[in-house]
Amino acid sequence: MKNFLGSESRRQWLSLSVTSALTVLIGTALSLTVPEVQAQSKEPLKFGVGMFQPDKNKNDATYTPLANYLSAKLGRPVQLRTVDTWEGLAKSLANGETDMGLLGPWGYVLANNESGAQAIATILYNGKPEYFAHIVVGPESTAKSVDDLKGKTFAFGDKGSTSGYLIPFYMLQKKGLNPDTFFSRVTYTKHQAIETQIARGELDAGADYNRNRDAMIEQGLIKASDSRIIWTSDPLPNDAFAVSADLMKDKATVEKIQEALAGIETELKKNPELLPKNYTGFVKKDNSYYKPIRDAGLATGKLTPR
């Protein structure tokens, strides 16, 4: 086929084509913000969150602002995933379904034991990195202590819960009490359901924690008079923000996540929806902070070192 362009014309044509292509590429890049450009070049981080709220839709709505904030700070997409149980969230960090997660202390210890997931921060509740487990009874109950609950119905949280299962189970064990024989019936359910069933008189007693009970009262889901606390634990480390063993190898990204979490306390003044009410930020912590939970797991035989 005959070439109708001379060598000089071909050089000019190629030069114009390259210039045009560069102009389009530069224009496209300039139309994006820096975080958007960075985000397009990186794989999404999968962010798992436990079921802190009564249902998945509410949980997703509550923690989407945090996922969006992390995405903006990290310059890459962050995909939120609500996981129904603490055990399930621990497993998701182990099998690669999530890269990072906000999970209860016992769930974190399980994830660390199973897969080497690592805590990099702890959430603050009213400025403190700790909370308390409770045993609650109905308002008409005559029980004044756990010893008075013999023959009563009792509910634990799911078996991946710190305050709903591990710590009250450990307390009963130290008292020499076997839940299966001490109580007339034992069930396992969500924290919100425990408070609701006690308020309705459908359950004699159950394990809960101060943050959940406070939140349910503030939201009008129960009244303070609907349940009564008869036992409170020693202070427990708050929920862990943990990353998978694989992500932990990426030191630069982990440091960025920690910086972003540390900045939330200031950011909350401009965007109070970033965290649920009474949660005031994060503080940098590591695996050692969760030693009391690990010790309880080992003492009860619920944790088998790997």
PLY file of the C-alpha trace (Angstrom):
ply
format ascii 1.0
element vertex 306
property float x
property float y
property float z
element edge 305
property int vertex1
property int vertex2
end_header
0.00 0.00 0.00
1.33 3.36 -1.02
2.32 5.77 1.79
0.94 9.24 1.06
2.85 10.96 3.89
6.44 11.96 3.59
8.92 11.34 6.45
8.67 14.92 7.70
4.86 14.83 7.58
4.81 11.55 9.48
6.99 13.04 12.24
4.66 16.04 12.53
1.60 13.79 12.63
3.07 11.57 15.35
4.12 14.62 17.36
0.60 16.09 17.22
-0.95 12.73 18.20
1.30 12.30 21.23
0.69 15.90 22.31
-3.08 15.44 22.02
-3.02 12.22 24.02
-0.93 13.81 26.76
-3.29 16.78 26.88
-6.28 14.48 27.40
-4.49 12.48 30.10
-3.29 15.57 31.96
-6.74 17.16 31.75
-8.35 14.02 33.17
-5.86 13.84 36.02
-6.29 17.51 36.89
-10.07 17.06 37.04
-9.61 14.59 39.91
-8.58 15.39 43.46
-5.34 13.91 44.74
-7.14 11.33 46.95
-9.28 10.28 43.97
-6.21 9.76 41.77
-4.53 7.75 44.52
-7.68 5.75 45.23
-8.04 4.72 41.59
-4.55 3.22 41.63
-5.00 1.11 44.79
-7.07 -1.90 45.75
-9.94 -1.30 48.22
-9.38 -2.04 51.89
-12.14 -4.22 53.33
-13.27 -2.87 56.72
-15.22 -5.26 58.94
-17.38 -3.98 61.80
-19.21 -6.00 64.44
-22.94 -5.74 65.02
-22.88 -2.82 67.47
-26.37 -1.65 66.46
-29.72 -3.52 66.59
-29.72 -4.43 62.88
-27.41 -4.49 59.85
-28.93 -1.46 58.09
-28.51 0.73 61.17
-25.02 -0.63 61.74
-24.02 0.14 58.14
-25.46 3.66 58.39
-23.65 4.26 61.69
-20.19 3.21 60.50
-20.27 4.36 56.87
-19.00 7.86 57.87
-15.96 6.25 59.52
-15.28 4.16 56.41
-15.56 7.26 54.20
-13.26 9.22 56.51
-10.61 6.48 56.39
-10.93 6.30 52.60
-10.28 10.03 52.26
-7.32 9.95 54.65
-5.73 6.87 53.10
-6.36 7.89 49.52
-7.94 4.56 48.57
-11.42 2.99 48.70
-12.56 1.49 52.00
-15.41 -1.02 51.76
-17.55 -1.42 54.89
-18.80 -4.88 55.84
-21.00 -5.54 58.87
-20.44 -9.02 60.35
-23.19 -10.53 62.52
-21.04 -12.09 65.26
-17.71 -11.39 66.92
-16.60 -14.91 66.05
-17.47 -14.27 62.43
-15.53 -11.02 62.35
-12.49 -12.71 63.92
-12.64 -15.41 61.24
-13.00 -12.82 58.47
-9.67 -11.27 59.48
-8.14 -14.73 59.40
-9.44 -15.80 55.99
-8.88 -12.53 54.12
-12.52 -11.43 53.87
-11.55 -8.25 55.75
-8.26 -6.36 55.94
-9.04 -4.39 59.08
-11.81 -4.41 61.64
-13.37 -2.80 64.68
-14.14 -5.66 67.01
-14.65 -6.47 70.66
-11.66 -7.38 72.84
-12.38 -11.13 72.96
-13.09 -11.20 69.24
-9.77 -9.48 68.70
-7.91 -11.97 70.91
-9.51 -14.81 68.92
-8.45 -13.17 65.64
-4.92 -12.63 66.95
-4.70 -16.23 68.11
-6.12 -17.67 64.89
-4.33 -15.55 62.31
-1.90 -13.09 63.88
-4.19 -10.07 63.40
-2.76 -7.11 65.30
-4.40 -4.34 67.33
-3.15 -0.89 66.31
-5.61 1.31 68.25
-8.40 1.23 70.85
-11.63 3.18 70.65
-12.35 5.78 73.35
-15.68 5.93 75.17
-16.20 9.31 76.82
-12.45 9.79 76.56
-11.53 6.45 78.15
-10.14 3.29 76.50
-12.04 0.98 78.85
-15.54 -0.24 79.68
-17.36 -2.67 82.02
-19.30 -5.92 81.79
-22.56 -6.18 83.75
-25.00 -8.80 84.94
-28.49 -7.32 84.81
-31.85 -8.49 86.14
-35.43 -7.29 85.77
-36.81 -4.53 88.01
-39.00 -6.97 89.93
-36.16 -9.38 90.67
-35.18 -9.86 94.32
-31.65 -10.93 93.35
-28.92 -8.85 94.94
-25.93 -10.83 93.68
-25.06 -13.49 91.14
-25.43 -16.16 93.84
-29.15 -15.33 94.00
-29.67 -16.36 90.36
-29.65 -20.13 90.98
-32.44 -21.79 89.01
-33.15 -18.64 86.97
-33.06 -18.21 83.20
-29.91 -16.53 81.91
-28.61 -15.22 78.58
-25.04 -14.79 77.43
-24.09 -12.82 74.32
-22.53 -14.72 71.42
-19.44 -16.76 72.26
-17.16 -14.20 70.65
-18.31 -11.47 73.05
-16.08 -10.22 75.86
-18.68 -8.76 78.22
-21.50 -11.00 77.00
-19.69 -14.29 77.37
-16.00 -14.57 78.26
-15.80 -12.31 81.32
-19.09 -13.36 82.99
-18.25 -17.02 82.26
-14.83 -16.50 83.88
-16.49 -14.87 86.91
-18.86 -17.83 87.30
-15.98 -20.28 86.92
-14.02 -18.56 89.71
-17.10 -18.93 91.90
-17.19 -22.66 91.11
-20.49 -22.32 89.24
-21.34 -24.24 86.07
-23.83 -22.15 84.03
-25.47 -25.25 82.56
-26.41 -26.57 85.99
-26.61 -23.37 88.03
-29.21 -21.70 85.78
-32.48 -23.37 84.76
-31.94 -22.40 81.12
-29.05 -20.75 79.26
-29.39 -19.01 75.90
-27.02 -17.08 73.64
-28.19 -13.96 71.84
-27.35 -10.34 71.02
-26.81 -7.71 73.73
-29.79 -5.64 72.60
-32.04 -8.68 72.75
-30.89 -9.48 76.30
-31.90 -6.04 77.58
-35.20 -6.14 75.67
-36.15 -9.60 76.95
-35.31 -8.64 80.54
-37.42 -5.48 80.21
-40.36 -7.60 78.96
-40.01 -10.13 81.77
-39.12 -12.91 79.30
-35.69 -13.46 80.86
-34.55 -13.39 84.48
-30.97 -12.21 83.99
-28.27 -11.73 81.41
-24.81 -10.42 80.57
-24.41 -6.97 79.04
-21.99 -4.03 79.08
-22.28 -0.40 80.10
-21.90 1.06 76.61
-24.77 -0.97 75.17
-27.11 -0.35 78.09
-26.34 3.39 78.06
-26.93 3.59 74.29
-30.25 1.73 74.46
-31.47 4.05 77.21
-30.37 7.16 75.29
-32.09 5.90 72.12
-35.32 5.20 73.99
-35.18 1.46 73.30
-35.41 0.71 77.03
-35.80 2.72 80.21
-33.15 2.83 82.92
-35.73 1.29 85.25
-36.26 -1.71 82.95
-33.17 -3.49 84.28
-30.98 -3.43 87.36
-27.24 -4.10 87.58
-26.17 -6.65 90.21
-22.57 -7.25 89.12
-19.90 -5.15 87.41
-16.53 -6.36 86.15
-13.14 -4.78 86.59
-12.26 -2.33 83.77
-11.88 -4.02 80.39
-9.96 -2.75 77.34
-12.30 -1.18 74.80
-12.88 -2.44 71.26
-9.78 -2.93 69.15
-9.09 -1.52 65.72
-7.10 -4.39 64.26
-5.47 -5.18 60.93
-4.83 -8.55 59.33
-1.39 -10.14 59.51
-0.90 -9.40 55.81
-1.82 -5.72 56.12
0.41 -5.40 59.20
3.39 -6.04 56.89
2.57 -2.79 55.07
4.06 -0.49 57.70
3.42 2.70 55.73
-0.30 1.98 55.41
-0.62 0.94 59.06
1.01 4.21 60.13
-1.42 6.15 57.93
-4.36 4.32 59.50
-3.08 5.12 63.00
-2.62 8.79 62.07
-6.14 8.91 60.65
-7.61 7.31 63.77
-5.67 9.70 66.04
-7.14 12.64 64.12
-10.74 11.60 64.66
-11.00 13.33 68.05
-10.45 16.70 66.34
-12.53 15.77 63.30
-15.54 14.96 65.50
-15.91 18.65 66.30
-16.71 19.27 62.63
-18.44 15.96 61.92
-20.13 14.53 65.04
-21.68 11.69 62.97
-18.23 10.18 62.43
-18.66 7.92 65.47
-21.70 6.86 67.53
-22.66 9.04 70.48
-20.24 8.97 73.44
-17.39 7.58 71.33
-14.71 10.24 71.28
-11.85 8.92 69.16
-9.05 6.38 69.21
-5.77 5.97 71.06
-2.77 4.04 69.77
-2.49 0.62 71.44
-1.00 -2.74 70.58
-1.53 -6.42 71.32
-0.18 -6.16 74.88
-3.13 -3.99 75.96
-5.44 -6.99 75.54
-3.45 -9.32 77.82
-6.20 -9.41 80.53
-8.66 -10.76 77.95
-6.14 -13.29 76.68
-5.46 -14.41 80.27
-9.19 -14.92 80.88
-9.46 -16.95 77.67
-6.60 -19.19 78.72
-7.90 -19.59 82.28
-11.33 -20.69 81.10
-9.96 -23.02 78.46
-11.76 -21.04 75.74
-8.45 -20.09 74.12
-5.99 -22.68 72.84
-2.62 -21.15 71.95
-1.50 -21.83 68.37
0 1
1 2
2 3
3 4
4 5
5 6
6 7
7 8
8 9
9 10
10 11
11 12
12 13
13 14
14 15
15 16
16 17
17 18
18 19
19 20
20 21
21 22
22 23
23 24
24 25
25 26
26 27
27 28
28 29
29 30
30 31
31 32
32 33
33 34
34 35
35 36
36 37
37 38
38 39
39 40
40 41
41 42
42 43
43 44
44 45
45 46
46 47
47 48
48 49
49 50
50 51
51 52
52 53
53 54
54 55
55 56
56 57
57 58
58 59
59 60
60 61
61 62
62 63
63 64
64 65
65 66
66 67
67 68
68 69
69 70
70 71
71 72
72 73
73 74
74 75
75 76
76 77
77 78
78 79
79 80
80 81
81 82
82 83
83 84
84 85
85 86
86 87
87 88
88 89
89 90
90 91
91 92
92 93
93 94
94 95
95 96
96 97
97 98
98 99
99 100
100 101
101 102
102 103
103 104
104 105
105 106
106 107
107 108
108 109
109 110
110 111
111 112
112 113
113 114
114 115
115 116
116 117
117 118
118 119
119 120
120 121
121 122
122 123
123 124
124 125
125 126
126 127
127 128
128 129
129 130
130 131
131 132
132 133
133 134
134 135
135 136
136 137
137 138
138 139
139 140
140 141
141 142
142 143
143 144
144 145
145 146
146 147
147 148
148 149
149 150
150 151
151 152
152 153
153 154
154 155
155 156
156 157
157 158
158 159
159 160
160 161
161 162
162 163
163 164
164 165
165 166
166 167
167 168
168 169
169 170
170 171
171 172
172 173
173 174
174 175
175 176
176 177
177 178
178 179
179 180
180 181
181 182
182 183
183 184
184 185
185 186
186 187
187 188
188 189
189 190
190 191
191 192
192 193
193 194
194 195
195 196
196 197
197 198
198 199
199 200
200 201
201 202
202 203
203 204
204 205
205 206
206 207
207 208
208 209
209 210
210 211
211 212
212 213
213 214
214 215
215 216
216 217
217 218
218 219
219 220
220 221
221 222
222 223
223 224
224 225
225 226
226 227
227 228
228 229
229 230
230 231
231 232
232 233
233 234
234 235
235 236
236 237
237 238
238 239
239 240
240 241
241 242
242 243
243 244
244 245
245 246
246 247
247 248
248 249
249 250
250 251
251 252
252 253
253 254
254 255
255 256
256 257
257 258
258 259
259 260
260 261
261 262
262 263
263 264
264 265
265 266
266 267
267 268
268 269
269 270
270 271
271 272
272 273
273 274
274 275
275 276
276 277
277 278
278 279
279 280
280 281
281 282
282 283
283 284
284 285
285 286
286 287
287 288
288 289
289 290
290 291
291 292
292 293
293 294
294 295
295 296
296 297
297 298
298 299
299 300
300 301
301 302
302 303
303 304
304 305
